[in-house]
Amino acid sequence: MSVNPAIIPCLAYRDAHAAIDFLCEAFGFSRNMVYESEDKTRIEHAELTLDGNMIMLGSVSSRAEAGIAMVTPAETGGMVTASLYVVTLDPDAHHSRAVRAGADIISPPADHVHGGRSYEARDIEGNVWSFGSYDPFEIFVDV
């Protein structure tokens, strides 16, 4: 079995079906794999890809049954303990797509002192996403 070392964010959503639709429409993800429960009321496991990268997600109820206590920002009063950063070549075009899809924009595209340009948005359940042109791997030094 081949192993490709990677860090893949895993998210839980109260309405994972709607989240998948939103992430694909607003942020440009593609469905790689989606496994629904037998009654099709929840997502047991889904894999979405964007530019060769992946996130995994599922319904909150499925994660809880697996013994993983995950909540959404809606259940914490909007507080998040982590956000996701996605490197994109054109943050302004990406921002326009997100706006057209109704994404909640936290901050519009802006240039940054450390380099690059980015914007921040919340998905339909309050997770914070940053999309920017700054690529930390361009200057990455493996110590």
C-alpha positions as a printed Julia matrix, in Angstrom:
143×3 Matrix{Float64}:
   0.0    0.0    0.0
   1.32   3.4   -0.99
   1.4    6.23   1.54
   1.56   9.86   0.46
   2.48  11.92   3.55
  -0.03  14.75   3.92
  -1.92  16.82   6.43
  -5.61  16.73   5.56
  -8.08  18.88   7.52
 -11.2   17.04   8.69
 -14.39  18.98   9.38
 -17.8   18.13  10.79
 -21.03  19.81   9.69
 -24.59  19.7   11.01
 -25.78  19.68   7.38
 -22.9   18.07   5.52
 -24.94  17.72   2.32
 -25.43  21.51   2.16
 -21.8   22.11   3.2
 -20.51  20.01   0.3
 -22.7   21.93  -2.15
 -21.5   25.25  -0.71
 -17.8   24.33  -0.65
 -17.98  23.22  -4.28
 -19.94  26.24  -5.5
 -18.34  29.01  -3.43
 -14.77  27.81  -2.99
 -14.26  25.6   -6.05
 -13.88  22.19  -4.42
 -14.72  19.01  -6.36
 -16.34  15.89  -4.97
 -13.79  13.1   -4.9
 -15.76  10.66  -2.79
 -19.0   10.94  -0.81
 -20.4    8.15   1.37
 -23.89   8.67   2.73
 -25.68   6.78   5.49
 -28.05   4.05   4.31
 -31.03   6.36   4.8
 -29.15   9.2    3.03
 -29.78  11.61   5.92
 -26.11  12.2    6.75
 -22.62  12.05   5.29
 -20.52   9.31   6.82
 -17.35  10.41   5.02
 -16.58  12.77   2.15
 -13.4   13.81   0.39
 -13.3   17.08  -1.54
 -10.33  18.22  -3.61
  -9.02  21.58  -4.75
  -5.88  21.99  -6.87
  -4.44  18.64  -5.81
  -5.24  19.12  -2.12
  -7.94  17.5   -0.05
 -10.25  18.03   2.9
 -12.39  15.36   4.5
 -15.72  15.96   6.18
 -18.77  14.29   7.59
 -21.94  14.9    9.52
 -21.48  15.83  13.19
 -23.66  12.87  14.19
 -21.41  10.41  12.32
 -18.3   11.77  14.02
 -19.97  11.53  17.45
 -20.9    7.89  16.83
 -17.23   7.22  16.07
 -16.31   8.64  19.48
 -14.94  11.92  18.12
 -16.49  14.91  19.85
 -16.65  17.65  17.23
 -18.9   20.69  17.21
 -19.47  23.44  14.69
 -18.85  27.16  15.28
 -22.64  27.58  15.56
 -22.5   25.47  18.71
 -19.7   27.56  20.24
 -21.26  30.97  19.74
 -19.33  31.45  16.5
 -15.94  30.8   18.08
 -13.42  28.74  16.14
 -10.25  27.09  17.39
  -8.67  26.71  13.96
  -9.03  28.1   10.45
  -8.01  26.82   7.06
  -5.57  28.56   4.7
  -5.67  27.68   1.02
  -3.01  28.88  -1.43
  -4.58  30.15  -4.65
  -3.05  31.91  -7.63
  -5.72  34.61  -7.89
  -7.36  35.52  -4.57
  -9.37  38.32  -6.18
 -11.02  35.98  -8.72
 -11.58  33.42  -5.96
 -13.14  36.11  -3.78
 -15.5   37.1   -6.62
 -16.63  33.48  -6.95
 -17.25  33.22  -3.21
 -19.24  36.48  -3.19
 -21.41  35.31  -6.12
 -22.15  32.11  -4.18
 -23.19  34.08  -1.08
 -20.18  33.4    1.16
 -19.95  35.46   4.35
 -16.85  37.56   3.66
 -14.97  38.46   6.86
 -12.3   40.57   5.16
 -11.93  41.48   1.48
  -8.75  40.82  -0.51
  -5.79  42.75   0.85
  -2.01  42.77   0.45
   0.09  41.67   3.44
   3.46  42.74   4.81
   4.73  39.13   4.79
   3.83  38.88   1.11
   0.86  37.77  -0.89
  -2.74  38.82  -0.98
  -5.65  37.1    0.72
  -9.23  37.32   1.92
 -11.19  35.53   4.65
 -14.69  34.05   4.59
 -16.93  31.85   6.69
 -18.61  28.79   5.24
 -22.3   28.1    5.82
 -21.66  26.71   9.32
 -19.13  29.32  10.46
 -15.76  27.7    9.73
 -13.17  30.34   8.79
 -11.34  29.97   5.48
  -8.49  32.14   4.16
  -7.61  32.08   0.47
  -4.37  33.76  -0.51
  -1.46  33.94  -2.89
   1.21  33.72  -0.16
   2.8   30.28  -0.44
   4.91  29.5    2.64
   6.46  26.55   0.81
   8.24  28.97  -1.52
  10.54  29.89   1.36
  10.21  26.67   3.37
  13.4   25.51   5.05
  13.27  22.0    6.44
  15.32  22.11   9.64
